[in-house]
Amino acid sequence: MLIRGAGKPGSTEALGASWIRHLPVRDRAFVDQLPPKLHLGEREAIALAKVQGAVLLVDEREARREALHQGITILGSLTILREAKTRGIIPRVRAILDELIAASMYISEPLYEAFLRQLDEAEDTQQP
């Protein structure tokens, strides 16, 4: 189910992806005991990752910290982009990263520049 992300980059692909499953959270007590400063979706994602023994894709700092505290392996968007480029799935990350930033993902200018340098995409490094 896609509610708040409708119309954002990747939303159509996410809805049609056969490898994405929508799973209900069964342990509401676990969700409720997670820090309330986290959004409900973050708490539910942490709960599902814990129950499923899954890796959690999460970028927000507090949610990452809580997931690690719960013993959950985490990945961030930059790691996914790096892997996709390294494996030849995508030729360049800059345009995708710029789209994520335009869609409200926060990344500091120094991290943006360092990440693109790491991947040999540093020319004209101007964050949108």
Protein Blocks (a to p, Z undefined) as FASTA:
>chain_A
ZZklgoiahklmmmmpmkbccdddfblmlmmmpcfkbcfklmmmmmmmmmnopacddfbf
klmmmmmmnopacddfklmmmmmmmnomafbfklmmmmmmmnopacdfklmmmmmmmnop
agopacZZ
